[in-house]
Structure formats: structure tokens, C-alpha cells
Amino acid sequence: MPVGTIASSPDTVGVAVVNYPVPVLETREDVLRNAERIAAYVDGVKHGYPGLDLIIFPEYSLQGFHPRKWADLTTTVPGPETEILAAACRKNGVYGVFSITGEHNPSGGNPYNTLILVDDHGDIVLKYHKINPWVPMEPWYPGRETKVATGPKGIKIGATICYDGNYPEIVRDTVMKGAELVVRIQGYMHPTREQQRMIAQVRAWENLCYFAVANMAGRDLVYSYFGHSCIVNFDGTLLAECGETPGEVQYALLSLSALRDARRHWTAENHLYNLAHRGYTALGPAGEASCPYEFYRLWVEDPERARALTEALTHPAPVGTAAVVGG
């Protein structure tokens, strides 16, 4: 895919990822001021990259994750913070991916860890709740479904948050709903830098999708975050990657026609088609569609037995709990 330009075209989506400096916030007023700083990033990046269509900020970039005061900084969606972010998207004519951590849970349970996609008119067009909170550290109420929405120039965008990305199932489910670009916003810290860099490339390759990661950089009261926000091509190669510097931005173009051509015409590397057409060389054009994976059948038909199986392989009860920042 094209790199080295600040423009875009009708066939390409200009995407920027931000190594946002990890915020340490104490009050709701601090959060609102930080929302204004994020809005200023949108202004600046659009000015510097006029082809920008989509800008992506990391998990925890809005509210941080104070180890003692996190519950005091939760908000609603929509709310005063999202109004500031939506105004920045509307002003600059770009889509934005933002983190709301946490979002009030109307059921009265713990807050959600939320990703929102705001369109170029300032409307929230996707709201996703993190399905796999990073236990035992994160207190967020787990979400229940993957989400996909239409983004700039018609690209289909799927959402994941941090620890979600360690599960191949969630990205595959999102892609099977039509995602062409899977976004992973994360607040990942040392010492897992190398594992998380590799995951972005693997998820792109195994799902024939673009993959964009925005990670925090710097240090808060608990952890040091390694940055390395990146944009990955659908063949698993890196298009652009930040280093560890807080505030760094990287930009790349995603070709809609190239991705759609690969999904339509690739054969041996078309993992999406081949998943449900196993062995078609031997069996004929339809191949074999049935699921050969016993654990997945068990998980759907008898989740308690699936749970017991995982406990037998690992440990029978949770190991420790805490409400401290983490993946």
C-alpha cells in the first residue's frame, strides 16, 4: 500500500494512529481539559495530513486509569466529553475513534470500557463494549457482542480494545461481520511490547484485513506504556509504526480496491474462504463446511462444561483481583 504521502484519494482511506501521552487525572474537570487536548490533536493532525480520513486514539487516553479514583471519572455516552470530541470531528471533516473508560452502566453494574467511532458529522456511529477485560486488574463490566460500522469512503470498521486482541476469535467474528479494518485501541505496558507488536501483524494476515493499533506512551502512577502504535497491511506487513515517544503520530493509506481484490481472488492465502471450504481441492468446489473444532462446539452447546475444561487445564478459581490499570 502507498506510504510516504500526506494525501489520500477516492480509493484510499487516510488513517492516523496516535501514541497519546498517558494522562494522570484526578477530577472530572481534568478529564474535560484532556478532552480539549485530544480535540487539539485532531485539529493538528488534519492540518498536517490533509488526506486524513480517520484518526485513532488509545484506550484510557481520555480518562486515564487512576488506581484509586477511576470510579469518580466515569461518564456517559453521549456526554460532555463526547460532545468535545464530536465537535473536533465535525470541524475537521474526519472520523475519530476514541476511548471512554469507563462508561456508566445503566444496569447498575460496574462501568464499561467503551470504544466509540464518531463520523465526520459528529455523530456516534458505533459504540463497542470491551468483551474481554484484562483480569484480574480491570474492573470493567464485560461486553457481549462484536461491532462493525461503515467508516470513511465506505470502509467497514470493526472494534477491539486491548486484551481483546489476544483472542483470535474476536477478530475473526468481527471480520465475519464485514470488517475490512479492525481497530485495536490499547493501554499496553512493558514487558509485553514484542508480543503485542506481533499480534497486530498476525491478526491482519489471518483475517485478510487491515489492522490499526493506537497505544498509550509514557508513564502514569502504575505502569510504563510502550507506544508502538501501528498500521498493518492485510498481508501482515507493517505500513507505519510509531516508536515509544509520547505524542508521536503515524499515517498511512488503506486501499479499498486492493483489499477487496485480495478477498475476491486470493486462493492459498485466503484464510476466510478456506475456513468454510476445507479441502475443496479433494472434495470439489464446496469443500467441507462443518466445524471440526470440538472445543468450539462444546462452548456453544455446553458453556459450563467448556468452563470446566479450561479450569482443568489452568486453575480452578480466579487468582487475585485488583482495580489497577492494565491491558
LINGI-V700716 format. One record per pair of residues at least 24 apart in sequence whose C-alpha atoms are under 6 Angstrom apart, sorted by the first residue. I is the first residue (numbers start at 1). J is the second residue. Records with the same first field share a line. If there is no record, write none. Layout:
I: J + J
This chain:
2: 253
3: 252
6: 49 + 51
7: 50 + 51
8: 51
11: 255 + 256
12: 253 + 254 + 255
13: 53 + 253 + 254
14: 51 + 52 + 53 + 252 + 253
15: 52 + 54 + 55 + 251 + 252
16: 55 + 250 + 251
17: 55 + 56 + 214 + 249 + 250
18: 57 + 214 + 249
19: 215 + 216 + 217 + 227 + 229 + 246 + 247 + 248
20: 216 + 246 + 247
21: 216 + 217 + 218 + 246 + 247
22: 216 + 217 + 218
23: 64
24: 64 + 220
28: 73
31: 63
39: 85 + 88
53: 94
54: 94 + 95 + 96
55: 96
56: 96 + 97
57: 98 + 214
58: 185 + 186 + 214 + 215 + 216
59: 99 + 185 + 186 + 187
60: 101
65: 325
67: 324
74: 102 + 103
75: 103 + 104
76: 103 + 104
86: 122
87: 122
89: 120 + 122
90: 120 + 121 + 122
93: 120
94: 120
95: 119 + 120
110: 140 + 141
111: 140 + 141
112: 140 + 141
113: 140
130: 161
132: 164
134: 163 + 327
136: 321 + 322
137: 322 + 323 + 324
138: 323
139: 323
146: 174
156: 180
157: 181 + 182
158: 182
159: 183
160: 184
161: 185 + 186
162: 186 + 327
163: 327
180: 209
181: 209 + 210 + 211
182: 211
183: 211 + 212
184: 213
185: 213 + 214
186: 215
187: 215 + 216 + 327
188: 225 + 327
189: 224 + 225 + 226
201: 236
204: 234 + 236
205: 234 + 235 + 236
208: 234
209: 234
210: 234
217: 246
218: 246
